[in-house]
């Protein structure tokens, strides 16, 4: 592929264990022949990596996370940029944004954009941002400075914690934007006159990494203290995942129901959740595994009986889109219970291929958990239907093909 089709992909951080869907998309683009260079605003903080990260060939380029950490680099970028007409064109949108968002982060985004435009890694001629909040701000400013077109993938938190004015202006300047849930898609379309430039594209799953589970899930029913029902959840310990609700639900389960719960994931609230589990008298039944790689997570899906995720809308508006872990668990015929938040009902149909309860309702969540725990036949029916839907409708190859088609359409129509 010629160098004029190389894409610089701007990411908040790379690599990240919690963003497997992005990594598999990057790999899919590479396998289709697209040359990439990755531009990250933060260096990795996870101690582990997924196997997919080792398969991605693109070089990774890091911008200064904080401008005061690399002042000379930022100053050199400023000196190099000020003679360019693009710098002065970008200054207007930046100052208008700053007037409405008077924060240090706004200066940081513009400074990162200056460095990106001045150092321009990989001789790319296209910019693509993953997330429409911070990465898209950097990408938008850099696009104006460098005169390079840009596009965007919007997901969940980035949509729902961004001001409508900012989303509207970014949608107007990006060539197109894809997003991964219908409610996110409808919200973004409502903010732009160019509705045809917003596209719905489910992430999907790399089913080669989540092959058909040839074994059988157990027929535990919670009656045997020596063989309790295994409940698992995978997700960061952050407010929108609702782990406090899930722990409270577990505390409401009947005394005669035998169960164990395993949490997989890291996050700022881990300590608080462990304290809450102790206060609720659950410590002996709960295991905290921390972050695990994809292969280890797959093992947990296959040996568990129920997958639980109590998604909620956090106080700051943050929420999940369609959590990829629900798709992963479903691919392994694991019966899921979750909440009717955001894109979750776009995968799980209550009573047909999973159980859904209202958010913020520990008692309703406990009743759903008990129902699944006591009825292995129900688990088998729901899990089988969930896997069938995932393998029919959530193969990530379709989303990658859609993305490739959007890029190819731009390049075919370019002067």
C-alpha positions as a printed NumPy array, in Angstrom:
array([[  0.   ,   0.   ,   0.   ],
       [  1.326,   3.402,  -0.9  ],
       [  2.493,   5.747,   1.824],
       [ -0.256,   8.258,   1.034],
       [ -2.72 ,   5.835,   2.641],
       [ -0.914,   5.368,   5.932],
       [ -3.183,   6.098,   8.894],
       [ -2.012,   7.678,  12.144],
       [ -4.34 ,   6.293,  14.83 ],
       [ -4.57 ,   8.515,  17.919],
       [ -5.294,   6.635,  21.154],
       [ -5.626,   7.712,  24.759],
       [ -3.205,   5.008,  25.867],
       [ -1.607,   1.952,  24.296],
       [ -1.546,  -0.934,  24.93 ],
       [ -4.472,  -1.334,  27.339],
       [ -5.94 ,  -4.574,  28.639],
       [ -9.417,  -3.038,  28.854],
       [ -9.464,  -2.017,  25.17 ],
       [ -9.143,  -5.342,  23.382],
       [-11.773,  -4.253,  20.856],
       [ -9.457,  -1.479,  19.656],
       [ -6.469,  -3.81 ,  19.377],
       [ -8.384,  -6.377,  17.339],
       [ -9.606,  -3.602,  15.023],
       [ -6.047,  -2.36 ,  14.51 ],
       [ -4.903,  -5.885,  13.704],
       [ -7.815,  -6.321,  11.301],
       [ -6.854,  -3.152,   9.44 ],
       [ -3.255,  -4.329,   9.184],
       [ -4.298,  -7.749,   7.905],
       [ -6.348,  -5.99 ,   5.223],
       [ -3.176,  -4.249,   4.045],
       [ -3.511,  -0.882,   5.747],
       [ -0.333,   0.613,   7.144],
       [ -0.693,   2.204,  10.569],
       [  1.304,   4.245,  13.032],
       [ -0.069,   4.457,  16.567],
       [  0.016,   7.743,  18.477],
       [ -0.726,   7.444,  22.202],
       [ -1.371,  10.249,  24.671],
       [ -0.298,   8.03 ,  27.587],
       [  2.228,   5.292,  28.123],
       [  0.976,   1.862,  29.244],
       [  0.176,   1.278,  32.902],
       [ -0.937,  -2.373,  32.707],
       [  1.649,  -4.936,  33.734],
       [  0.312,  -7.48 ,  31.23 ],
       [ -0.554,  -7.482,  27.527],
       [ -3.003,  -9.45 ,  25.435],
       [ -1.544, -11.705,  22.696],
       [ -3.182,  -9.491,  20.059],
       [ -0.888,  -6.603,  21.029],
       [  2.147,  -8.676,  20.062],
       [  0.691,  -9.334,  16.613],
       [  0.206,  -5.668,  15.715],
       [  3.186,  -4.489,  13.641],
       [  2.584,  -0.733,  13.755],
       [  5.157,   1.396,  15.51 ],
       [  3.977,   3.245,  18.604],
       [  4.71 ,   6.93 ,  19.14 ],
       [  4.056,   8.662,  22.47 ],
       [  3.116,  12.3  ,  22.86 ],
       [  4.005,  14.112,  26.11 ],
       [  1.344,  13.087,  28.615],
       [  1.825,  16.332,  30.533],
       [  3.308,  19.37 ,  28.802],
       [  5.387,  20.358,  31.836],
       [  7.158,  16.967,  31.693],
       [  8.707,  17.759,  28.29 ],
       [  8.73 ,  21.566,  27.993],
       [ 11.551,  21.731,  25.434],
       [  9.759,  19.304,  23.151],
       [  6.597,  21.378,  23.337],
       [  8.51 ,  24.633,  22.814],
       [ 10.278,  23.243,  19.727],
       [  6.893,  22.16 ,  18.343],
       [  5.507,  25.652,  18.926],
       [  8.439,  27.273,  17.139],
       [  8.082,  24.9  ,  14.208],
       [  4.314,  25.392,  13.974],
       [  3.895,  29.164,  14.254],
       [  5.153,  29.935,  10.705],
       [  2.499,  27.599,   9.269],
       [ -0.888,  28.889,   8.177],
       [ -2.476,  25.823,   9.766],
       [ -1.346,  26.926,  13.225],
       [ -3.244,  30.186,  12.91 ],
       [ -6.283,  28.409,  11.482],
       [ -6.275,  26.073,  14.496],
       [ -5.848,  28.898,  16.978],
       [ -9.405,  30.146,  16.419],
       [-11.165,  26.844,  17.264],
       [ -8.804,  26.311,  20.199],
       [ -9.552,  29.728,  21.71 ],
       [-13.296,  29.246,  21.234],
       [-13.032,  25.85 ,  22.942],
       [-10.934,  27.333,  25.73 ],
       [-13.551,  30.036,  26.345],
       [-16.163,  27.327,  26.957],
       [-13.824,  24.873,  28.708],
       [-11.347,  26.883,  30.785],
       [ -9.202,  23.985,  31.974],
       [ -5.566,  22.941,  31.881],
       [ -6.63 ,  19.907,  29.875],
       [ -7.616,  22.155,  26.994],
       [ -4.088,  23.62 ,  26.874],
       [ -2.666,  20.109,  27.111],
       [ -4.684,  18.877,  24.133],
       [ -3.527,  21.799,  21.99 ],
       [  0.092,  21.312,  23.082],
       [ -0.076,  17.591,  22.245],
       [ -1.52 ,  18.49 ,  18.848],
       [  1.398,  20.867,  18.232],
       [  3.886,  18.088,  18.991],
       [  2.013,  15.639,  16.78 ],
       [  1.889,  18.082,  13.867],
       [  5.528,  19.15 ,  14.299],
       [  7.022,  15.672,  14.62 ],
       [  4.477,  13.862,  12.372],
       [  5.407,  10.191,  12.843],
       [  5.382,   7.692,  10.034],
       [  4.668,  10.062,   7.146],
       [  0.934,   9.352,   7.495],
       [ -1.658,  11.246,   5.465],
       [ -4.765,  10.405,   7.466],
       [ -5.684,  10.769,  11.126],
       [ -8.138,   8.531,  12.971],
       [ -9.048,   9.095,  16.627],
       [-10.291,   6.381,  18.967],
       [-12.658,   8.149,  21.388],
       [-14.361,  11.431,  20.615],
       [-13.247,  13.238,  23.793],
       [ -9.525,  13.827,  24.488],
       [ -7.98 ,  11.877,  21.571],
       [-10.369,  13.535,  19.116],
       [ -9.532,  17.001,  20.476],
       [ -5.831,  16.384,  19.847],
       [ -6.617,  14.882,  16.436],
       [ -8.932,  17.743,  15.462],
       [ -6.374,  20.441,  16.281],
       [ -3.544,  18.487,  14.609],
       [ -5.705,  17.99 ,  11.522],
       [ -6.179,  21.739,  11.13 ],
       [ -2.496,  22.515,  11.798],
       [ -1.19 ,  19.87 ,   9.387],
       [ -3.956,  20.061,   6.787],
       [ -4.625,  16.341,   7.121],
       [ -8.193,  14.923,   7.148],
       [ -9.428,  13.006,  10.167],
       [-12.083,  10.517,  11.191],
       [-13.222,   9.163,  14.534],
       [-14.449,   6.114,  16.436],
       [-16.69 ,   7.101,  19.355],
       [-17.528,   4.59 ,  22.061],
       [-19.215,   5.223,  25.425],
       [-17.738,   7.433,  28.146],
       [-16.347,   9.765,  25.507],
       [-19.838,  10.402,  24.127],
       [-21.766,  10.745,  27.36 ],
       [-19.282,  12.861,  29.314],
       [-18.624,  15.352,  26.5  ],
       [-20.569,  18.574,  26.084],
       [-23.015,  18.617,  23.187],
       [-21.402,  21.735,  21.71 ],
       [-18.046,  19.973,  21.545],
       [-19.476,  16.811,  20.02 ],
       [-21.361,  18.839,  17.44 ],
       [-18.284,  20.76 ,  16.322],
       [-16.119,  17.646,  16.099],
       [-18.779,  15.811,  14.111],
       [-18.835,  18.771,  11.745],
       [-15.08 ,  18.734,  11.151],
       [-14.46 ,  14.961,  11.024],
       [-14.997,  13.316,   7.637],
       [-17.046,  10.604,   9.356],
       [-17.582,   9.062,  12.765],
       [-18.456,   5.488,  13.723],
       [-19.936,   4.453,  17.048],
       [-20.711,   1.088,  18.598],
       [-24.237,   1.268,  20.074],
       [-27.576,   2.379,  18.683],
       [-28.272,   4.844,  21.492],
       [-24.841,   6.434,  20.985],
       [-25.471,   6.519,  17.237],
       [-28.843,   8.216,  17.666],
       [-27.41 ,  10.746,  20.128],
       [-24.565,  11.712,  17.791],
       [-26.908,  11.959,  14.819],
       [-29.082,  14.361,  16.809],
       [-26.109,  16.711,  17.18 ],
       [-25.179,  17.139,  13.532],
       [-26.847,  18.189,  10.308],
       [-24.54 ,  15.776,   8.447],
       [-26.342,  12.664,   9.674],
       [-24.993,  10.472,   6.856],
       [-21.486,  10.959,   8.261],
       [-22.36 ,   9.111,  11.493],
       [-22.301,   5.308,  11.226],
       [-23.331,   2.477,  13.557],
       [-20.652,  -0.225,  13.78 ],
       [-20.71 ,  -2.861,  16.521],
       [-17.234,  -3.865,  17.677],
       [-17.82 ,  -7.572,  17.392],
       [-15.477, -10.254,  18.649],
       [-12.49 , -12.03 ,  17.176],
       [-14.058, -15.475,  17.273],
       [-10.716, -17.116,  16.461],
       [ -9.61 , -16.068,  19.949],
       [-12.909, -17.185,  21.474],
       [-13.54 , -20.501,  19.719],
       [-16.542, -22.728,  20.399],
       [-16.388, -24.216,  23.888],
       [-16.487, -27.961,  23.253],
       [-17.041, -28.805,  26.918],
       [-20.08 , -28.337,  29.119],
       [-20.761, -25.88 ,  31.887],
       [-21.564, -27.518,  35.207],
       [-24.992, -28.47 ,  36.489],
       [-24.351, -26.938,  39.898],
       [-27.509, -25.645,  41.515],
       [-26.163, -24.112,  44.715],
       [-27.34 , -26.968,  46.939],
       [-23.888, -28.44 ,  47.614],
       [-21.631, -26.454,  50.   ],
       [-18.659, -28.372,  48.615],
       [-19.415, -27.421,  44.996],
       [-20.849, -23.882,  44.934],
       [-22.151, -22.093,  41.854],
       [-19.352, -20.042,  40.246],
       [-20.219, -16.425,  39.391],
       [-17.66 , -14.346,  37.475],
       [-17.385, -10.745,  36.339],
       [-14.761,  -9.043,  34.199],
       [-14.429,  -5.27 ,  34.262],
       [-12.534,  -2.332,  35.654],
       [-13.326,  -1.347,  39.221],
       [-14.942,   1.955,  38.261],
       [-18.326,   3.453,  39.106],
       [-20.122,   2.689,  35.835],
       [-19.54 ,  -1.067,  36.217],
       [-21.782,  -1.138,  39.299],
       [-19.713,  -3.521,  41.391],
       [-21.089,  -2.06 ,  44.611],
       [-24.582,  -2.993,  43.373],
       [-23.371,  -6.481,  42.481],
       [-21.805,  -7.011,  45.914],
       [-25.006,  -5.86 ,  47.605],
       [-26.965,  -8.261,  45.399],
       [-24.69 , -11.123,  46.431],
       [-25.293, -10.245,  50.086],
       [-29.05 , -10.641,  49.494],
       [-28.824, -14.191,  48.143],
       [-30.544, -16.801,  50.366],
       [-28.455, -18.505,  53.035],
       [-29.135, -21.944,  51.559],
       [-27.666, -20.993,  48.171],
       [-23.965, -21.866,  47.888],
       [-21.917, -19.661,  45.56 ],
       [-18.51 , -18.115,  44.931],
       [-17.764, -14.882,  43.086],
       [-14.596, -13.981,  41.166],
       [-13.77 , -10.502,  39.931],
       [-11.242,  -9.971,  37.121],
       [ -9.931,  -6.465,  36.507],
       [ -8.08 ,  -3.568,  38.072],
       [ -9.294,  -0.075,  38.881],
       [ -9.326,   2.812,  41.31 ],
       [-12.248,   1.455,  43.341],
       [-10.756,  -1.971,  44.065],
       [ -9.864,  -1.117,  47.662],
       [-13.295,   0.358,  48.376],
       [-15.02 ,  -2.677,  46.894],
       [-12.901,  -5.066,  48.962],
       [-13.836,  -3.1  ,  52.076],
       [-17.515,  -3.229,  51.09 ],
       [-17.292,  -6.996,  50.578],
       [-15.849,  -7.325,  54.099],
       [-18.604,  -5.128,  55.562],
       [-21.261,  -7.239,  53.829],
       [-19.765, -10.448,  55.191],
       [-18.753, -11.711,  51.752],
       [-14.972, -11.796,  52.064],
       [-14.751, -15.592,  52.286],
       [-16.774, -16.055,  49.099],
       [-15.203, -13.364,  46.895],
       [-11.886, -13.538,  45.005],
       [-10.139, -10.507,  43.525],
       [ -7.93 , -11.596,  40.624],
       [ -6.764,  -8.251,  39.279],
       [ -6.149,  -7.779,  35.56 ],
       [ -5.644, -10.959,  33.527],
       [ -4.785, -11.489,  29.889],
       [ -7.268, -12.796,  27.348],
       [ -6.222, -16.448,  27.586],
       [ -6.699, -16.52 ,  31.363],
       [-10.048, -14.738,  31.08 ],
       [-11.211, -17.388,  28.611],
       [-10.396, -20.108,  31.146],
       [-12.551, -18.346,  33.756],
       [-15.486, -18.034,  31.362],
       [-15.392, -21.749,  30.672],
       [-15.21 , -22.91 ,  34.263],
       [-17.882, -20.526,  35.562],
       [-21.683, -20.875,  35.663],
       [-22.894, -17.267,  35.528],
       [-21.472, -13.986,  34.21 ],
       [-22.662, -10.863,  36.049],
       [-22.22 ,  -7.173,  35.228],
       [-24.346,  -4.522,  36.968],
       [-23.83 ,  -1.661,  34.484],
       [-25.098,   1.763,  35.543],
       [-24.968,   5.416,  34.542],
       [-22.429,   7.064,  36.84 ],
       [-23.024,  10.461,  38.46 ],
       [-20.885,  12.21 ,  35.832],
       [-22.873,  10.627,  32.995],
       [-20.273,   7.969,  32.233],
       [-21.692,   4.637,  31.093],
       [-20.76 ,   1.579,  29.101],
       [-21.615,   1.197,  25.453],
       [-21.96 ,  -2.506,  24.802],
       [-19.391,  -4.098,  27.127],
       [-17.198,  -6.441,  25.107],
       [-16.962,  -8.811,  28.082],
       [-20.665,  -9.626,  27.703],
       [-20.001, -10.604,  24.092],
       [-16.986, -12.667,  25.153],
       [-18.872, -14.491,  27.907],
       [-21.813, -15.146,  25.577],
       [-19.47 , -16.66 ,  22.993],
       [-18.625, -19.348,  25.571],
       [-22.297, -20.244,  26.276],
       [-22.037, -18.585,  29.681],
       [-25.418, -17.349,  30.936],
       [-25.309, -13.591,  31.597],
       [-27.206, -11.275,  33.917],
       [-26.823,  -7.539,  33.427],
       [-28.838,  -4.313,  33.392],
       [-30.922,  -2.482,  30.798],
       [-28.324,   0.265,  30.382],
       [-26.994,   1.743,  27.162],
       [-26.188,  -0.901,  24.527],
       [-26.605,  -4.003,  26.716],
       [-30.159,  -4.731,  25.417],
       [-28.719,  -4.65 ,  21.889],
       [-27.029,  -7.952,  22.755],
       [-29.13 ,  -9.49 ,  25.54 ],
       [-32.865, -10.018,  25.152],
       [-34.315, -10.639,  28.612],
       [-35.465, -14.218,  29.014],
       [-34.299, -15.271,  25.554],
       [-30.507, -15.153,  25.698],
       [-29.809, -13.603,  29.111],
       [-31.455, -11.868,  32.046],
       [-31.766,  -8.083,  32.317],
       [-32.81 ,  -6.095,  35.39 ],
       [-33.098,  -2.365,  36.089],
       [-29.889,  -0.564,  37.045],
       [-29.285,   0.433,  40.683],
       [-31.514,  -2.402,  41.976],
       [-29.562,  -4.915,  44.1  ],
       [-32.7  ,  -6.895,  44.99 ],
       [-33.727,  -7.398,  41.366],
       [-30.151,  -8.372,  40.515],
       [-30.102, -10.861,  43.414],
       [-33.356, -12.471,  42.222],
       [-31.909, -12.895,  38.715],
       [-28.7  , -14.408,  40.113],
       [-30.675, -16.81 ,  42.288],
       [-32.861, -17.832,  39.377],
       [-29.833, -18.716,  37.257],
       [-27.948, -20.333,  40.127],
       [-30.753, -22.754,  40.973],
       [-31.626, -23.693,  37.381],
       [-28.803, -25.205,  35.29 ],
       [-31.254, -25.964,  32.464],
       [-32.141, -22.277,  32.212],
       [-28.438, -21.385,  32.18 ],
       [-27.859, -23.85 ,  29.364],
       [-30.781, -22.518,  27.297],
       [-29.87 , -18.839,  27.738],
       [-26.155, -19.452,  27.215],
       [-26.768, -21.431,  24.036],
       [-29.013, -18.715,  22.596],
       [-26.456, -16.034,  23.532],
       [-23.642, -17.88 ,  21.78 ],
       [-25.785, -18.389,  18.677],
       [-26.459, -14.658,  18.454],
       [-22.827, -13.671,  18.995],
       [-21.526, -16.039,  16.322],
       [-24.205, -14.9  ,  13.863],
       [-24.149, -11.139,  14.463],
       [-21.033, -10.066,  16.393],
       [-18.09 , -11.335,  14.35 ],
       [-15.568,  -8.489,  14.354],
       [-14.695,  -9.086,  10.705],
       [-17.923,  -7.321,   9.694],
       [-17.039,  -4.166,  11.651],
       [-13.5  ,  -4.153,  10.242],
       [-14.892,  -4.557,   6.71 ],
       [-17.221,  -1.619,   7.332],
       [-14.328,   0.546,   8.541],
       [-12.171,  -0.447,   5.57 ],
       [-15.036,   0.453,   3.246],
       [-15.299,   3.919,   4.77 ],
       [-11.563,   4.548,   4.373],
       [-11.524,   3.189,   0.819],
       [-14.462,   5.377,  -0.14 ],
       [-12.567,   8.464,   1.049],
       [ -9.463,   7.517,  -0.913],
       [-11.395,   6.692,  -4.077],
       [-13.055,  10.1  ,  -3.969],
       [ -9.885,  12.037,  -3.079],
       [ -8.56 ,  14.472,  -5.713]])
